[in-house]
Amino acid sequence: MQVKKLYVGNLPFQASEEEIGEWFAQTGVTPSNITLIRDRFTGQPRGFGFVEIQNDEEADRAVQALNGQQFKGRNVVVNEARPMREGGGGGGGRGGGRGGFGGGRGGGGGGRGGGGGRGERREW
């Protein structure tokens, strides 16, 4: 018997592990472990977590019953967790660079628009 890990997303920020366990129990599934992911600096919940279920049958039942359902006013995503990519986590950075200060869109008619993206020098 292998433990199956489920991803639970779009959680309300005030949800506790205990409340999530009770929500799963309504489907007849008892999680063996619940982990809510928190911001490493503030300690605040990030709105998602992982639930471990003891067998595939119960995990599949939980996904079927709970995915897309309301929990404390939010439609929650419940699906099988994907394995971490090679090299582990480490947090995501900030995504690709979109350019300089004013960022992207905006401004004037014609030309490149306003915004000061890469390769564009502005004198203020």
C-alpha positions in Angstrom: 0.0 0.0 0.0 1.5 3.3 -1.1 0.6 6.7 0.2 -0.8 9.0 -2.5 -0.2 12.8 -2.2 -2.9 15.2 -3.4 -2.5 18.9 -4.2 -5.1 21.1 -2.7 -5.2 24.6 -4.1 -7.2 27.8 -4.0 -7.7 27.3 -0.3 -9.0 30.2 1.9 -6.1 31.7 3.7 -7.7 31.2 7.1 -8.2 27.4 6.6 -6.5 25.1 9.1 -5.2 21.6 8.7 -7.9 20.4 11.1 -10.7 22.0 9.0 -9.3 20.5 5.8 -9.1 17.1 7.4 -12.8 17.4 8.5 -13.7 18.4 4.9 -12.0 15.3 3.5 -13.7 13.2 6.2 -17.1 14.1 4.8 -16.2 11.9 1.8 -15.2 9.0 4.0 -11.5 9.7 3.4 -9.2 10.2 6.4 -5.9 11.9 5.4 -2.8 10.6 7.1 -1.0 13.9 6.8 -2.0 17.5 5.9 0.6 20.2 5.1 -0.4 23.8 4.4 2.3 25.7 2.6 3.3 29.0 4.2 5.4 32.0 3.2 8.8 31.4 4.5 9.2 35.1 5.6 5.8 36.0 6.9 4.5 32.6 8.0 1.2 33.4 6.3 -0.6 30.6 4.4 -0.1 30.7 0.7 -3.5 29.2 -0.2 -2.4 25.7 -1.1 -1.1 22.5 0.5 -0.8 18.8 0.3 -2.9 16.0 1.7 -1.6 12.4 2.0 -4.0 9.5 1.6 -3.3 5.9 2.5 -4.4 4.3 -0.8 -5.2 5.0 -4.4 -8.9 4.2 -4.1 -9.5 6.7 -1.3 -7.4 9.3 -3.0 -9.3 8.9 -6.2 -12.6 9.2 -4.3 -11.5 12.4 -2.6 -10.5 13.9 -6.0 -13.8 13.0 -7.6 -15.8 14.3 -4.6 -13.9 17.5 -3.7 -12.3 18.9 -6.8 -14.1 22.1 -7.8 -16.3 22.1 -4.7 -16.8 25.0 -2.3 -14.8 25.1 0.9 -15.3 28.2 3.0 -16.5 30.2 0.0 -13.8 29.2 -2.5 -13.9 26.6 -5.3 -11.0 24.4 -4.3 -8.7 22.4 -6.7 -8.0 18.8 -5.6 -5.8 16.6 -7.8 -2.9 14.2 -7.7 0.3 16.1 -6.7 3.0 16.1 -9.4 6.4 15.0 -8.3 8.9 17.8 -7.8 11.2 18.5 -10.7 14.8 17.3 -10.6 16.8 19.4 -8.3 14.0 20.1 -5.8 12.2 23.2 -5.0 13.9 26.3 -3.9 11.2 28.8 -4.7 10.4 30.4 -7.9 12.1 33.7 -8.2 10.1 36.4 -9.9 9.5 35.0 -13.4 11.1 36.4 -16.6 12.2 40.0 -16.9 9.8 42.3 -18.6 12.1 45.2 -18.7 13.0 48.4 -17.0 11.2 50.8 -14.8 7.8 51.8 -16.1 7.1 48.3 -17.5 5.5 47.4 -20.7 2.4 49.0 -22.0 1.0 52.4 -21.9 1.4 55.6 -23.6 1.7 57.4 -26.7 0.3 56.8 -30.2 2.6 55.0 -32.6 6.2 54.0 -32.1 7.1 51.7 -29.3 4.7 53.2 -26.7 5.8 54.4 -23.3 7.3 52.3 -20.7 11.0 52.0 -20.9 11.5 48.4 -21.7 14.8 46.8 -22.4 17.1 48.4 -24.9 15.4 51.7 -24.6 17.1 54.6 -23.0 15.1 57.4 -21.5 16.4 60.7 -20.1 14.2 62.1 -17.4 
